[in-house]
Structure formats: C-alpha cells, structure tokens
C-alpha cells in the first residue's frame, strides 16, 4: 500500500441542503483519517455534483470549496437525473484520480467501509462493490420490491450484483472502460459488471437517512427498474413472442373445436366466451405493443446521441 494514489469521492446532489453540511463534515473526517494513515494521497478530493438543484445546494458547495480546497464541485447546466449526474462526476474525476468512490449524499451507505474498499483496490481490484448485508431499515414494501427487482434482473440474464446500489470503488482503468459505453439510457449497476476487470465486494448495513427526504419515490423507482430491464435484456420481447405463439396454437384448436361443433349440429349459445376471448387477446396485444414500444423508444433516444450531461462549472483546485 503506497498511499500515493489519489482518491475522489463522487457524490451526486439534488436538493440536499439539509444534509450537505453534516455529510461534508463526516466525509472530511474520513478523508483526513485515510491521509494520516498514508492510505491515500494528500491530493485526494471530495467532489459534489450538483444535479440542477432548486435549493441552496450549489451555494453550499461553493462555500465548502472556499473553506477547504479538498472540497470540489461540479455544476450541471440542468437536472439530468442521478445516473447522469454520477457519470458526470466520474468522468470529471477520471483524469485526476487513481480511484473514485461513488456514494449518496444522505450517507445511508456506511462510510467506514471505505477503508476496506481502498485496501481491496491496493490488492489489485479495479472495482469494489458496496453490498448491503441486510435490509433492516427498509419497510416491508421496499424490501419486497427491491429483492424482487434483483431476482427478476438475474432471471432475465442481467449480470447485476445482488443488493448493490451505486456505492462502489472504481479504478482509473475501470473508468476508462466505462467511458467506452455510449448508451444514453444509463443503468450503471448493469454496465459496471460488463467492464470485466478484477472485482470484489464489501458488506455493510445501511443507515437511516438523518435529514431531508428520499429522492427516489415509488414513481422514480418503477421508472428506474423499467430502464434497467429494457436496457439490458430482450427476454420481455421473447416472452411476448412465446405468448403470441401459444395463443396462435390455441386459436387453431378453438377453430377445430368450432368446426366440430358446427358439423355435429350443436348450436353454440351465449356470447360470454367470445367477449372474454376478445378482451384477453386485446389486452395481450396492448401489452405486447407497450413492451415493444419501450424498446423502440430506447432506440429512438440512442439514435439522437444527445449528451448525457453538460457541465456548467467546475470547482477543483490543487491542494
């Protein structure tokens, strides 16, 4: 362990004025501790990425930077979402840092395992995933939906680390690999494992949010899950194809049955079965169109090749 490698902590921020002062204080203590123990370089930084916040988040970042140059800031021109803000910070830090660690501003992820992440980096790992050992702080609904999401992603063939969010260490080499992925619809939890360099995990227990409100309500969580599934798996389309084939076979069987009833002289009374069939097939068609539409929409966005983020201002001076 040389202690000469530069570490950048990358923290996306959206309306985080309630938590930012305490977050900055705790992260400064952690960085000072790592520097004193010669685990990281004195040129290491804490980089806050302002994702178009509507409160005083950017003003606080500027104040922090003015008080101590270890604090760095990146201001996006407008709100682009958590994944794009995180990528903006990582790509900005890539040319200056030997390793980066991404984490959320609310510090629900245990910062004390940063030491273990750095140690695993020095043993030759380019990526170190922070993995939750338990979900004691989650409600039953959130726990159930989160675990169902990970299991569903794995069942669809997506290489994703179970119970891992975006708390991870990445080396400069891993960031250069990440830069090669050009898709507009970002799902970093699925992209990072595709890089393929040596990796390891550290486990921790997630804390309660000490201030402010969650930036991931149910609507955003569902949108995020949809992006993850449709960006990395074509199994939903294949499932629709299989369903369409099975219904086609059933329709042939129903045709043979109807002909047999007709030629034996039996009259079919009622229309319930017909209405039910029409509604069932119509529903399946709408579902199929919706699934295919998700993929067509993604293709539409990818062909535009719009920038994933635009940086308005950077605060980053040498110590």
C-alpha positions in Angstrom: 0.0 0.0 0.0 1.9 3.1 -1.2 -0.5 5.8 -0.1 0.4 7.8 -3.2 -2.9 7.1 -5.1 -5.4 9.9 -5.4 -9.0 9.1 -4.3 -12.0 11.2 -5.3 -15.3 10.7 -3.5 -18.1 11.5 -6.0 -21.4 12.5 -4.5 -24.4 13.4 -6.7 -26.6 16.0 -5.1 -30.2 17.1 -5.8 -31.8 19.4 -3.3 -29.5 18.3 -0.5 -29.1 21.5 1.5 -30.5 19.8 4.6 -27.8 17.1 4.7 -24.8 18.6 2.9 -23.1 20.3 5.9 -23.1 17.2 8.0 -22.2 15.0 5.1 -19.2 17.2 4.3 -18.1 17.1 7.9 -18.2 13.3 8.1 -16.5 12.8 4.8 -13.8 15.3 5.7 -13.0 13.3 8.9 -12.9 10.1 6.9 -10.5 11.6 4.2 -8.3 13.1 6.9 -8.1 9.7 8.6 -7.1 7.9 5.3 -4.5 10.6 4.6 -3.0 10.4 8.1 -2.7 6.6 7.8 -1.0 7.0 4.4 -3.7 5.1 2.5 -4.4 7.9 0.0 -2.6 10.9 -1.4 -3.0 14.4 0.1 -4.3 15.5 -3.3 -7.5 13.4 -2.8 -10.8 15.2 -3.1 -14.5 15.2 -2.1 -16.4 16.0 -5.2 -20.1 17.1 -5.0 -22.1 17.1 -8.3 -25.0 19.5 -8.3 -27.7 17.9 -10.4 -29.8 21.1 -11.1 -30.8 21.6 -7.5 -33.6 24.1 -6.8 -32.4 24.9 -3.3 -29.1 26.2 -1.9 -27.1 23.1 -2.6 -24.7 24.7 -5.1 -24.2 27.8 -2.8 -23.2 25.4 0.0 -20.8 23.5 -2.3 -19.2 26.9 -3.2 -18.9 27.8 0.5 -17.4 24.4 1.3 -14.9 24.8 -1.6 -13.9 28.2 -0.3 -13.4 27.0 3.2 -11.3 24.0 2.2 -9.9 23.1 -1.2 -10.4 19.4 -0.5 -14.0 20.0 -1.4 -14.6 20.0 -5.2 -17.7 20.9 -7.1 -19.3 20.1 -10.5 -22.4 22.0 -11.5 -24.6 20.6 -14.3 -26.5 23.0 -16.5 -29.8 21.4 -15.6 -31.3 18.4 -13.8 -30.3 15.2 -15.7 -31.1 12.5 -13.1 -29.0 10.6 -10.6 -27.2 8.3 -13.0 -26.2 11.0 -15.4 -25.0 13.2 -12.5 -23.0 10.4 -11.2 -21.4 9.7 -14.6 -20.6 13.4 -14.9 -18.7 13.3 -11.7 -16.9 10.1 -12.5 -15.8 11.3 -15.9 -14.6 14.6 -14.5 -12.6 12.8 -11.8 -11.2 10.2 -14.2 -8.3 12.3 -15.4 -7.3 13.4 -11.9 -7.9 10.4 -9.7 -6.4 7.0 -9.5 -9.6 5.7 -7.9 -13.1 7.0 -7.2 -15.8 6.0 -4.8 -19.4 7.0 -5.6 -21.9 7.3 -2.8 -25.1 9.2 -2.0 -25.3 12.5 -0.2 -27.5 11.2 2.6 -24.7 8.9 3.9 -27.1 5.9 4.4 -24.2 3.9 3.0 -21.7 3.2 5.7 -18.6 5.4 5.0 -16.5 3.3 7.4 -16.1 0.5 4.8 -14.3 3.0 2.5 -11.1 1.8 4.3 -11.9 -1.8 3.1 -12.6 -0.6 -0.4 -9.2 1.1 -0.6 -7.4 -1.9 0.8 -9.1 -4.2 -1.8 -8.1 -1.7 -4.5 -4.4 -2.0 -3.5 -4.7 -5.8 -3.7 -5.4 -5.5 -7.4 -9.2 -5.0 -7.7 -10.4 -2.4 -10.2 -14.0 -2.4 -8.9 -15.1 -2.9 -5.3 -18.9 -3.1 -4.8 -20.6 -2.0 -1.6 -23.2 -4.6 -0.9 -25.9 -4.4 1.8 -25.7 -7.3 4.3 -29.3 -6.7 5.4 -32.4 -4.5 4.8 -33.4 -3.9 8.4 -34.1 -0.2 7.8 -36.4 -0.8 4.9 -40.2 -1.1 5.0 -41.7 -4.4 4.1 -42.9 -3.0 0.8 -39.5 -1.5 -0.2 -37.7 -4.7 0.9 -40.0 -6.9 -1.1 -39.9 -4.8 -4.2 -36.1 -4.3 -4.1 -35.4 -8.0 -3.7 -38.0 -8.9 -6.4 -36.2 -6.4 -8.7 -32.8 -8.0 -8.3 -34.1 -11.5 -8.6 -36.1 -10.6 -11.8 -33.0 -8.9 -13.3 -30.9 -12.0 -12.6 -33.6 -14.3 -14.0 -33.6 -12.2 -17.3 -29.9 -12.8 -17.7 -28.6 -9.4 -16.5 -25.2 -9.5 -14.7 -26.0 -7.5 -11.6 -24.6 -7.6 -8.1 -27.4 -8.5 -5.6 -28.2 -5.8 -3.1 -25.7 -3.4 -4.6 -26.8 0.2 -5.5 -24.2 2.8 -6.6 -21.8 2.6 -3.7 -18.6 1.4 -5.4 -14.9 2.0 -5.9 -13.6 2.2 -9.5 -10.0 2.5 -10.6 -9.0 4.8 -13.4 -8.7 1.8 -15.7 -12.3 0.8 -14.9 -13.5 4.4 -15.5 -11.8 4.3 -18.9 -13.6 1.1 -19.7 -16.9 2.7 -18.5 -16.3 5.6 -20.9 -16.5 3.2 -23.8 -20.2 2.5 -23.2 -22.1 5.0 -25.3 -25.7 4.3 -24.4 -28.0 7.2 -23.4 -30.2 5.1 -21.1 -27.9 4.7 -18.2 -28.1 1.9 -15.7 -24.7 1.8 -14.1 -25.5 -1.2 -11.9 -25.8 -3.2 -15.0 -23.0 -1.6 -17.0 -20.1 -1.7 -14.5 -20.1 -5.6 -14.2 -19.7 -5.7 -18.0 -16.3 -4.0 -17.8 -14.9 -7.2 -16.6 -11.8 -6.2 -14.6 -11.0 -7.9 -11.3 -13.6 -7.0 -8.6 -14.5 -7.7 -5.0 -17.3 -6.8 -2.6 -17.5 -5.3 0.9 -20.7 -5.7 3.0 -22.3 -3.2 5.3 -25.6 -2.3 7.0 -27.4 0.7 5.6 -28.3 3.5 8.0 -31.5 5.6 8.2 -31.4 8.9 6.3 -30.5 11.5 9.0 -32.2 14.5 7.3 -34.0 15.6 4.2 -36.3 13.4 2.1 -35.7 10.5 -0.2 -35.1 11.4 -3.9 -36.4 8.0 -5.0 -40.2 7.9 -4.6 -42.2 4.9 -5.9 -42.7 6.5 -9.3 -38.9 7.0 -9.9 -38.1 3.5 -8.5 -40.5 2.0 -11.1 -39.0 4.1 -13.9 -35.5 3.1 -12.8 -36.5 -0.6 -12.7 -38.0 -0.4 -16.2 -34.9 1.3 -17.6 -32.8 -1.4 -16.0 -34.8 -4.3 -17.5 -35.3 -2.9 -21.0 -31.7 -1.6 -21.3 -30.1 -5.0 -20.6 -32.5 -7.8 -21.6 -34.5 -8.7 -24.6 -36.3 -11.5 -22.7 -39.5 -9.5 -22.4 -39.8 -9.4 -26.2 -39.1 -13.1 -26.3 -41.8 -13.8 -23.7 -44.3 -11.8 -25.8 -43.3 -13.9 -28.8 -43.8 -17.1 -26.9 -47.2 -15.9 -25.6 -48.2 -14.9 -29.2 -47.2 -18.4 -30.4 -49.2 -20.2 -27.7 -52.3 -18.1 -28.4 -51.9 -18.8 -32.1 -51.9 -22.6 -31.3 -54.9 -22.1 -29.0 -56.8 -20.2 -31.7 -56.2 -23.2 -34.2 -57.5 -25.6 -31.5 -60.6 -23.4 -31.0 -61.1 -23.2 -34.8 -61.1 -27.1 -34.9 -63.4 -27.2 -32.0 -65.9 -24.8 -33.6 -65.9 -26.7 -36.8 -66.5 -30.0 -35.0 -69.4 -28.4 -33.1 -70.8 -27.0 -36.3 -70.8 -30.2 -38.2 -72.2 -32.3 -35.3 -75.2 -30.0 -35.4 -74.8 -28.4 -32.0 -75.6 -24.7 -31.6 -73.3 -22.5 -29.5 -75.4 -20.4 -27.2 -74.2 -17.2 -25.4 -71.5 -14.8 -26.2 -69.6 -14.7 -22.9 -66.7 -16.8 -24.1 -66.4 -14.7 -27.2 -66.3 -11.4 -25.2 -63.8 -12.9 -22.8 -61.6 -14.0 -25.6 -61.7 -10.7 -27.4 -60.8 -8.8 -24.2 -58.0 -11.3 -23.4 -56.4 -11.1 -26.8 -56.9 -7.3 -27.0 -55.2 -7.0 -23.6 -52.3 -9.1 -24.7 -51.9 -7.1 -27.9 -51.8 -3.8 -25.9 -49.2 -5.3 -23.5 -47.1 -6.5 -26.5 -47.3 -3.1 -28.1 -46.3 -1.5 -24.8 -43.2 -3.7 -24.4 -42.1 -3.3 -28.0 -42.7 0.4 -27.6 -40.3 0.6 -24.7 -37.5 -0.8 -26.8 -38.4 1.4 -29.8 -38.3 4.4 -27.5 -34.9 3.4 -26.3 -33.7 3.0 -29.9 -35.1 6.5 -30.7 -33.2 8.1 -27.8 -30.0 6.2 -28.7 -30.0 7.4 -32.3 -30.3 11.0 -31.2 -26.9 10.7 -29.5 -27.7 13.6 -27.2 -25.2 14.4 -24.5 -25.8 12.6 -21.2 -24.8 15.8 -19.2 -23.5 19.3 -19.8 -21.2 20.8 -17.1 -21.7 24.5 -16.4 -18.9 25.0 -13.8 -16.2 23.0 -12.0 -14.6 23.9 -8.7 -11.4 21.9 -8.3 -8.1 23.5 -7.2 -5.0 21.7 -6.3 -4.3 21.5 -2.5 
